[in-house]
């Protein structure tokens, strides 16, 4: 059995590696970020099984599956509350809560050995978990932002934000008065604070507001190009993997 560990906390990754060794399972590689995982999976044969943390150092691990087709079964190792994950505990994927328990780990591995899931099973479950994390029941989303500008604090209603975007490892917003402001925290952090009915992550760099879209143009490789009302600094392209979800979002 070929096994890969994707976990941003190196001590946790080493502990999982030792626990798997006790089950006579050799770990092929340990990775610690979305970027590192993408690079490795694009250049190596995919393993039989991946132990995957949800929150990595540079974003949510779901981004890996949006960029490439992963041909491995997935077992999540996560700190999220057990009650939330039980609803999605199907045969194709298991979830291990941190700190990991050796008996639960062995049971998960045995479950994988008994039934190896298909890639379509994996994708269904990833979509379910993404909805759970981004849009849980009774979630309150950001209605305004408070941003430090010099010695002042500026309050910006969320409806005046055209887009959130990453640039040179920093995160910005562009507003309807055609100005941009630097934010604290990552784009992934802000995506989780936004109402998914209003905002959509079109690629790894941009999250756009539905009311900011002026035009949608067919683009190369089955992608879409967005023209916003005011933001003009870079082209905004809906990645091929997200075109279907984007079309559903705008309907």
C-alpha positions in Angstrom: 0.0 0.0 0.0 1.4 3.4 -1.0 0.5 6.1 1.5 1.0 9.9 1.5 0.6 12.2 4.5 -0.4 15.9 3.9 -0.3 17.7 7.2 1.0 21.2 8.0 2.0 20.5 11.6 5.3 18.5 11.2 5.1 16.9 14.7 1.6 15.7 13.9 2.8 14.3 10.6 5.7 12.5 12.3 3.4 11.0 14.9 1.0 9.7 12.2 4.0 8.3 10.4 5.1 6.4 13.5 1.5 5.1 14.1 1.3 3.8 10.6 4.7 2.1 10.9 3.3 0.2 13.8 0.6 -1.1 11.4 3.4 -2.1 9.0 2.5 0.7 6.6 5.3 2.6 4.9 4.6 6.3 4.2 5.9 7.3 0.7 6.1 11.1 1.4 5.0 13.8 4.0 3.9 17.1 2.6 2.9 20.3 4.5 1.1 22.8 2.2 -1.3 23.1 -0.8 1.5 24.3 -3.1 3.9 21.6 -2.1 1.2 18.9 -2.5 0.2 20.2 -5.9 3.8 20.1 -7.1 4.3 16.6 -5.8 1.0 15.1 -7.1 1.6 16.7 -10.6 5.0 14.9 -10.8 4.5 11.6 -9.1 2.2 8.6 -9.4 -0.7 9.0 -7.0 -0.6 6.8 -3.9 -3.4 4.4 -2.9 -4.3 6.4 0.2 -3.8 10.0 1.4 -4.1 11.1 5.0 -5.1 14.7 4.6 -5.5 17.6 7.1 -8.2 20.1 6.1 -6.5 23.3 7.1 -2.9 23.6 5.7 -0.4 26.4 6.1 -1.4 28.1 2.8 -5.1 27.3 2.6 -7.8 24.6 2.7 -6.7 21.3 1.3 -9.8 21.3 -1.0 -7.8 23.6 -3.3 -5.6 20.6 -4.3 -8.7 18.8 -5.7 -9.9 21.8 -7.6 -6.6 22.1 -9.4 -5.9 18.4 -10.3 -7.7 15.1 -10.3 -6.5 13.1 -7.4 -6.7 9.4 -8.0 -6.3 8.3 -4.3 -8.6 7.5 -1.5 -8.8 10.1 1.3 -8.8 9.8 5.1 -9.1 13.2 6.8 -7.1 13.9 9.9 -8.9 17.0 11.4 -9.5 19.0 14.5 -13.1 19.8 13.5 -15.9 18.8 15.8 -17.0 15.2 15.6 -20.7 16.0 15.5 -20.2 18.0 12.3 -18.3 15.3 10.5 -20.6 12.4 11.4 -23.2 13.5 8.9 -20.7 12.9 6.1 -19.1 9.7 7.4 -19.6 7.5 4.3 -17.9 4.3 3.4 -15.6 5.9 0.8 -13.8 8.3 3.3 -13.2 8.2 7.0 -12.4 11.1 9.4 -9.9 10.9 12.3 -10.1 13.6 14.9 -7.0 15.0 16.4 -5.3 13.9 18.6 -5.3 10.6 16.7 -6.3 7.4 18.4 -4.4 4.3 17.4 -7.5 2.0 17.4 -9.5 4.4 15.3 -6.5 4.7 12.9 -6.3 0.9 12.5 -10.1 0.7 11.9 -9.9 3.4 9.2 -7.1 1.6 7.5 -9.0 -1.7 7.6 -12.0 0.0 6.2 -10.0 1.2 3.3 -8.6 -2.2 2.7 -12.1 -3.8 2.7 -13.5 -1.2 0.2 -11.4 1.0 -2.0 -13.6 4.0 -3.1 -13.8 5.4 -6.5 -12.7 8.9 -7.4 -16.4 9.9 -7.9 -17.2 8.8 -4.4 -14.3 11.0 -3.1 -15.5 14.1 -5.0 -19.0 13.8 -3.7 -17.8 13.8 -0.1 -15.3 16.6 -0.7 -18.2 18.8 -2.0 -20.3 18.0 1.0 -17.5 18.8 3.5 -16.7 22.1 1.6 -20.4 23.2 2.0 -20.3 22.2 5.7 -17.1 24.3 6.4 -17.9 27.3 4.3 -21.7 27.5 4.8 -22.7 25.8 8.1 -26.2 26.2 9.5 -26.9 29.6 11.2 -23.5 31.0 10.1 -23.2 34.7 10.3 -21.2 36.3 7.5 -19.3 39.6 7.3 -21.5 42.6 6.7 -18.7 45.2 6.9 -15.0 45.5 7.1 -12.9 47.7 9.4 -9.6 48.6 7.8 -6.8 50.7 9.2 -5.8 53.6 6.8 -2.9 55.5 8.3 -4.1 56.6 11.8 -7.8 56.1 10.9 -10.2 53.1 10.8 -12.3 53.0 7.7 -15.6 51.0 7.7 -16.5 49.5 4.4 -19.9 47.8 3.8 -19.4 44.3 2.3 -21.7 45.3 -0.7 -19.1 47.9 -1.6 -16.4 45.3 -2.1 -16.0 44.2 -5.7 -13.4 41.5 -5.1 -10.9 40.0 -2.7 -7.6 39.0 -4.2 -4.0 37.9 -3.5 -1.0 39.7 -4.8 2.7 39.2 -3.8 1.6 37.1 -0.8 -0.7 39.8 0.5 -4.5 40.1 0.4 -6.4 43.1 -0.9 -10.0 44.3 -1.6 -11.0 46.5 -4.5 -14.1 48.6 -3.8 -16.8 50.2 -5.9 -15.2 53.6 -5.5 -12.2 52.2 -7.4 -9.8 51.9 -4.5 -7.9 49.0 -3.0 -7.1 48.3 0.6 -4.6 45.9 2.2 -6.1 43.3 4.6 -4.8 41.2 7.4 -5.1 37.4 7.0 -5.1 35.2 3.9 -7.6 35.0 1.1 -8.7 31.6 2.4 -9.6 33.2 5.8 -11.7 35.9 4.1 -13.5 33.4 1.9 -14.8 31.6 5.0 -16.2 35.0 6.3 -18.2 35.7 3.1 -21.7 34.8 2.2 -21.4 32.2 -0.7 -24.5 33.6 -2.2 -22.8 36.9 -2.8 -19.1 35.9 -3.3 -17.5 33.1 -5.3 -13.9 31.9 -5.5 -13.2 31.9 -9.2 -9.5 30.8 -9.0 -6.7 30.6 -6.5 -6.3 34.4 -6.6 -9.7 36.0 -6.8 -13.0 36.0 -4.9 -15.6 38.1 -6.7 -18.9 39.7 -5.7 -21.9 38.8 -7.8 -22.9 42.5 -8.3 -19.4 43.4 -9.5 -19.6 41.3 -12.7 -20.1 43.5 -15.7 -19.5 40.9 -18.4 -18.7 37.2 -18.8 -16.7 36.2 -21.9 -15.9 32.7 -23.2 -12.1 32.1 -22.9 -9.6 29.5 -23.9 -9.6 25.9 -22.6 -13.2 26.0 -21.6 -12.6 28.8 -19.1 -14.5 32.1 -18.6 -13.1 35.7 -18.4 -14.8 38.1 -16.1 -15.0 41.9 -16.6 -15.8 43.7 -13.3 -17.3 47.2 -13.1 -14.2 48.9 -11.7 -11.3 46.5 -11.1 -9.0 46.5 -14.2 -5.5 45.6 -12.9 -5.4 41.9 -13.9 -7.4 39.5 -16.0 -9.9 37.5 -13.9 -10.3 34.0 -15.3 -12.6 31.4 -13.9 -10.5 28.2 -13.7 -11.7 25.3 -15.8 -12.4 23.2 -12.7 -14.7 25.9 -11.3 -16.7 26.9 -14.4 -19.5 24.4 -13.7 -19.9 25.6 -10.1 -19.6 29.2 -11.2 -22.5 28.8 -13.7 -24.6 27.2 -11.0 -23.8 30.1 -8.7 -24.9 32.9 -11.1 -28.2 31.1 -12.0 
